[in-house]
Amino acid sequence: MSTPGGPSSQSGGSGIPIMRGVEYRCGDCGARNVIKGGDPVRCRQCGFRILYKVRTKRMIQFEAR
């Protein structure tokens, strides 16, 4: 049976989205790149090999002791 939303919406109804890759910015041209496992680490626009990981928009709080 098919579920509404298809296989790309969420996995198992647990509220965790399916991983689509990690977003990086090119160190040369600043273009956004989504890199998945096994993809070459290279900008898709200019071919530069230094990419910077984009910060998460989620709030992260650490407990200091």
NUKEKE-98427 format. One record per atom (N, C-alpha, C, O, CB): atom name; residue number from 1; z, x, y. Coordinates in nm, 3 decimals, decimal comma. Atoms other than C-alpha are relative to their C-alpha. Glycine has a CB too. Layout:
atom	nr	zz	xx	yy
CA	NUM	Z	X	Y;
...
//
This chain:
atom	nr	zz	xx	yy
N	1	0,000	0,082	-0,118;
CA	1	0,000	0,000	0,000;
C	1	0,000	0,087	0,125;
O	1	0,061	0,194	0,127;
CB	1	0,120	-0,094	0,000;
N	2	0,008	-0,072	-0,127;
CA	2	-0,075	0,114	0,353;
C	2	0,109	-0,048	0,095;
O	2	0,138	-0,167	0,102;
CB	2	-0,140	-0,019	0,065;
N	3	-0,104	0,037	-0,096;
CA	3	0,199	0,124	0,616;
C	3	-0,059	0,002	0,140;
O	3	-0,148	0,082	0,169;
CB	3	0,121	0,096	-0,009;
N	4	0,052	-0,001	-0,137;
CA	4	0,138	0,039	0,983;
C	4	0,035	0,132	0,067;
O	4	0,146	0,183	0,051;
CB	4	0,057	-0,119	0,081;
N	5	-0,023	-0,127	-0,067;
CA	5	0,104	0,352	1,191;
C	5	-0,063	0,116	-0,073;
O	5	-0,088	0,221	-0,014;
CB	5	0,146	0,025	0,016;
N	6	0,066	-0,104	0,078;
CA	6	-0,051	0,555	0,912;
C	6	0,089	0,118	-0,031;
O	6	0,207	0,118	0,004;
CB	6	-0,120	0,048	0,073;
N	7	-0,080	-0,115	0,043;
CA	7	0,064	0,889	0,772;
C	7	0,037	0,095	0,112;
O	7	0,123	0,181	0,093;
CB	7	-0,074	0,075	-0,105;
N	8	-0,026	-0,097	-0,105;
CA	8	0,064	1,069	1,107;
C	8	0,111	-0,042	0,095;
O	8	0,141	0,032	0,189;
CB	8	-0,125	0,024	0,078;
N	9	-0,101	0,045	-0,095;
CA	9	0,338	0,863	1,277;
C	9	0,133	0,071	-0,021;
O	9	0,173	0,150	0,064;
CB	9	0,019	-0,149	-0,011;
N	10	-0,127	-0,066	0,029;
CA	10	0,667	0,973	1,117;
C	10	0,017	0,008	-0,150;
O	10	-0,043	-0,069	-0,225;
CB	10	0,119	-0,074	0,065;
N	11	-0,017	-0,020	0,142;
CA	11	0,785	1,095	0,781;
C	11	0,119	-0,077	-0,053;
O	11	0,232	-0,054	-0,009;
CB	11	0,015	0,147	-0,031;
N	12	-0,106	0,067	0,073;
CA	12	0,987	0,860	0,563;
C	12	0,090	-0,091	0,080;
O	12	0,192	-0,135	0,027;
CB	12	0,081	0,099	-0,064;
N	13	-0,085	0,088	-0,079;
CA	13	1,132	0,652	0,846;
C	13	0,129	0,064	0,044;
O	13	0,217	-0,006	0,094;
CB	13	0,030	-0,122	-0,076;
N	14	-0,124	-0,067	-0,037;
CA	14	1,399	0,914	0,912;
C	14	0,007	0,035	0,147;
O	14	0,109	0,085	0,194;
CB	14	0,018	0,124	-0,083;
N	15	0,000	-0,030	-0,142;
CA	15	1,298	0,955	1,276;
C	15	-0,042	0,142	0,033;
O	15	-0,043	0,181	0,150;
CB	15	0,134	-0,026	0,056;
N	16	0,042	-0,138	-0,023;
CA	16	1,179	1,315	1,230;
C	16	-0,153	0,003	0,004;
O	16	-0,217	-0,033	-0,095;
CB	16	0,056	0,096	-0,111;
N	17	0,147	-0,003	-0,005;
CA	17	0,820	1,365	1,352;
C	17	-0,056	0,111	-0,089;
O	17	0,011	0,211	-0,116;
CB	17	-0,047	0,021	0,144;
N	18	0,068	-0,100	0,082;
CA	18	0,573	1,557	1,136;
C	18	-0,036	0,119	0,088;
O	18	-0,084	0,101	0,200;
CB	18	-0,126	-0,059	-0,068;
N	19	0,026	-0,121	-0,076;
CA	19	0,535	1,919	1,250;
C	19	-0,149	0,017	0,023;
O	19	-0,227	0,012	-0,071;
CB	19	0,057	0,123	-0,072;
N	20	0,142	-0,014	-0,032;
CA	20	0,204	1,970	1,430;
C	20	-0,034	0,141	0,043;
O	20	-0,152	0,169	0,067;
CB	20	-0,038	-0,097	0,108;
N	21	0,023	-0,136	-0,046;
CA	21	0,242	2,335	1,531;
C	21	0,095	0,032	0,114;
O	21	0,170	-0,054	0,159;
CB	21	-0,146	0,020	0,044;
N	22	-0,087	-0,046	-0,107;
CA	22	0,419	2,536	1,798;
C	22	-0,086	0,032	0,121;
O	22	-0,193	0,092	0,108;
CB	22	0,085	0,124	-0,044;
N	23	0,077	-0,019	-0,121;
CA	23	0,302	2,547	2,158;
C	23	0,030	0,136	0,063;
O	23	0,146	0,174	0,078;
CB	23	0,028	-0,111	0,100;
N	24	-0,010	-0,131	-0,064;
CA	24	0,238	2,886	2,320;
C	24	-0,086	0,001	0,125;
O	24	-0,180	-0,077	0,137;
CB	24	-0,042	0,114	-0,097;
N	25	0,082	-0,022	-0,120;
CA	25	0,102	3,000	2,659;
C	25	-0,059	0,140	-0,007;
O	25	0,008	0,234	-0,051;
CB	25	0,082	-0,019	0,130;
N	26	0,068	-0,129	-0,001;
CA	26	-0,148	3,282	2,695;
C	26	0,058	0,087	0,111;
O	26	0,087	0,039	0,220;
CB	26	-0,154	-0,018	0,020;
N	27	-0,054	-0,094	-0,099;
CA	27	-0,017	3,591	2,876;
C	27	-0,103	0,041	0,104;
O	27	-0,066	0,095	0,208;
CB	27	0,052	0,122	-0,069;
N	28	0,106	-0,041	-0,092;
CA	28	-0,353	3,648	3,047;
C	28	-0,049	-0,117	0,085;
O	28	-0,043	-0,111	0,208;
CB	28	-0,116	0,060	-0,076;
N	29	0,060	0,111	-0,076;
CA	29	-0,510	3,315	3,144;
C	29	0,095	-0,119	0,018;
O	29	0,068	-0,206	0,101;
CB	29	-0,125	-0,047	-0,069;
N	30	-0,097	0,108	-0,016;
CA	30	-0,206	3,082	3,102;
C	30	-0,036	-0,128	-0,072;
O	30	0,029	-0,230	-0,051;
CB	30	0,018	-0,029	0,143;
N	31	0,042	0,120	0,072;
CA	31	-0,385	2,836	2,875;
C	31	0,102	-0,035	-0,109;
O	31	0,166	0,053	-0,166;
CB	31	-0,139	0,019	-0,063;
N	32	-0,091	0,045	0,106;
CA	32	-0,178	2,626	2,633;
C	32	-0,073	0,005	-0,133;
O	32	-0,189	-0,036	-0,143;
CB	32	0,052	-0,144	0,028;
N	33	0,055	-0,010	0,134;
CA	33	-0,237	2,691	2,264;
C	33	0,102	-0,055	-0,099;
O	33	0,221	-0,026	-0,089;
CB	33	-0,037	0,148	-0,035;
N	34	-0,085	0,049	0,109;
CA	34	-0,096	2,509	1,960;
C	34	-0,036	0,080	-0,123;
O	34	-0,149	0,074	-0,172;
CB	34	-0,018	-0,155	-0,024;
N	35	0,022	-0,089	0,114;
CA	35	-0,057	2,754	1,672;
C	35	0,075	-0,056	-0,120;
O	35	0,194	-0,087	-0,110;
CB	35	0,045	0,146	0,032;
N	36	-0,062	0,041	0,126;
CA	36	0,012	2,644	1,314;
C	36	0,013	0,121	-0,089;
O	36	-0,044	0,226	-0,060;
CB	36	-0,083	-0,112	-0,070;
N	37	-0,016	-0,109	0,094;
CA	37	0,115	2,861	1,023;
C	37	-0,134	0,040	-0,060;
O	37	-0,209	-0,046	-0,106;
CB	37	0,096	-0,038	-0,110;
N	38	0,125	-0,048	0,054;
CA	38	-0,174	3,078	0,909;
C	38	-0,110	0,016	0,103;
O	38	-0,211	0,081	0,076;
CB	38	-0,046	-0,091	-0,106;
N	39	0,100	-0,016	-0,107;
CA	39	-0,367	3,052	1,237;
C	39	0,012	0,139	0,061;
O	39	0,122	0,195	0,065;
CB	39	0,018	-0,109	0,109;
N	40	-0,009	-0,130	-0,067;
CA	40	-0,456	3,378	1,412;
C	40	0,073	-0,012	0,133;
O	40	0,055	-0,110	0,206;
CB	40	-0,139	0,060	0,022;
N	41	-0,074	-0,001	-0,127;
CA	41	-0,227	3,466	1,704;
C	41	-0,095	0,053	0,106;
O	41	-0,104	0,174	0,128;
CB	41	0,132	0,087	-0,009;
N	42	0,103	-0,036	-0,097;
CA	42	-0,495	3,464	1,971;
C	42	-0,028	-0,122	0,088;
O	42	-0,032	-0,235	0,039;
CB	42	-0,131	0,049	-0,072;
N	43	0,032	0,109	-0,094;
CA	43	-0,575	3,257	2,282;
C	43	-0,137	-0,056	-0,035;
O	43	-0,231	0,019	-0,062;
CB	43	0,003	0,050	0,148;
N	44	0,128	0,063	0,033;
CA	44	-0,851	3,006	2,215;
C	44	-0,099	0,005	0,117;
O	44	-0,219	-0,011	0,097;
CB	44	0,024	-0,145	-0,041;
N	45	0,088	-0,004	-0,117;
CA	45	-0,987	3,038	2,571;
C	45	-0,058	0,140	0,024;
O	45	-0,179	0,157	0,036;
CB	45	0,076	-0,046	0,123;
N	46	0,046	-0,133	-0,040;
CA	46	-1,000	3,413	2,641;
C	46	0,011	0,105	-0,111;
O	46	-0,045	0,214	-0,097;
CB	46	0,080	0,046	0,119;
N	47	-0,011	-0,095	0,110;
CA	47	-0,907	3,584	2,310;
C	47	0,115	0,098	0,014;
O	47	0,129	0,188	-0,070;
CB	47	-0,126	0,075	-0,012;
N	48	-0,114	-0,089	-0,021;
CA	48	-0,595	3,757	2,448;
C	48	0,100	-0,019	-0,112;
O	48	0,118	-0,130	-0,161;
CB	48	0,066	-0,026	0,138;
N	49	-0,088	0,006	0,118;
CA	49	-0,340	3,840	2,175;
C	49	0,148	-0,008	0,032;
O	49	0,230	-0,008	-0,060;
CB	49	-0,025	0,119	-0,086;
N	50	-0,142	0,012	-0,036;
CA	50	-0,012	3,814	2,371;
C	50	0,024	-0,143	0,044;
O	50	-0,027	-0,188	0,147;
CB	50	0,039	0,102	0,114;
N	51	-0,032	0,140	-0,029;
CA	51	0,125	3,459	2,364;
C	51	0,150	-0,015	0,017;
O	51	0,228	0,052	-0,052;
CB	51	-0,051	-0,093	-0,113;
N	52	-0,140	0,026	-0,027;
CA	52	0,457	3,332	2,499;
C	52	0,035	-0,140	-0,044;
O	52	-0,038	-0,235	-0,015;
CB	52	0,033	0,020	0,149;
N	53	-0,042	0,130	0,049;
CA	53	0,648	3,048	2,335;
C	53	0,052	-0,084	0,116;
O	53	0,128	-0,036	0,199;
CB	53	0,109	0,016	-0,109;
N	54	-0,041	0,092	-0,106;
CA	54	0,698	2,745	2,561;
C	54	0,140	-0,051	-0,031;
O	54	0,173	-0,080	-0,146;
CB	54	-0,101	-0,119	0,013;
N	55	-0,137	0,051	0,020;
CA	55	1,058	2,633	2,613;
C	55	-0,001	-0,145	-0,045;
O	55	-0,091	-0,222	-0,011;
CB	55	0,081	0,013	0,129;
N	56	-0,015	0,138	0,045;
CA	56	1,172	2,314	2,446;
C	56	0,051	-0,087	0,114;
O	56	0,123	-0,039	0,202;
CB	56	0,095	-0,008	-0,121;
N	57	-0,046	0,093	-0,102;
CA	57	1,233	2,007	2,660;
C	57	0,129	-0,069	-0,043;
O	57	0,191	-0,143	0,034;
CB	57	-0,109	-0,104	0,030;
N	58	-0,124	0,054	0,054;
CA	58	1,526	1,909	2,439;
C	58	0,120	0,073	0,059;
O	58	0,114	0,194	0,080;
CB	58	0,002	0,011	-0,152;
N	59	-0,119	-0,065	-0,052;
CA	59	1,874	1,974	2,578;
C	59	0,074	0,068	-0,116;
O	59	0,103	0,005	-0,218;
CB	59	0,091	-0,103	0,072;
N	60	-0,073	-0,077	0,100;
CA	60	2,050	2,245	2,380;
C	60	0,128	0,049	0,063;
O	60	0,127	0,110	0,170;
CB	60	-0,085	0,119	-0,055;
N	61	-0,129	-0,040	-0,053;
CA	61	2,418	2,309	2,429;
C	61	0,071	0,090	-0,103;
O	61	0,079	0,057	-0,221;
CB	61	0,087	-0,124	0,034;
N	62	-0,071	-0,093	0,086;
CA	62	2,610	2,605	2,288;
C	62	0,148	-0,005	0,031;
O	62	0,188	-0,025	0,146;
CB	62	-0,055	0,142	0,018;
N	63	-0,145	-0,001	-0,018;
CA	63	2,984	2,620	2,236;
C	63	0,046	0,146	0,003;
O	63	0,025	0,221	-0,092;
CB	63	0,073	-0,081	-0,114;
N	64	-0,050	-0,137	-0,014;
CA	64	3,144	2,942	2,365;
C	64	0,148	0,002	-0,036;
O	64	0,222	-0,093	-0,007;
CB	64	-0,022	0,054	0,144;
N	65	-0,142	-0,012	0,037;
CA	65	3,475	3,063	2,228;
C	65	0,068	0,105	0,083;
O	65	0,187	0,129	0,066;
CB	65	0,015	0,032	-0,148;
//
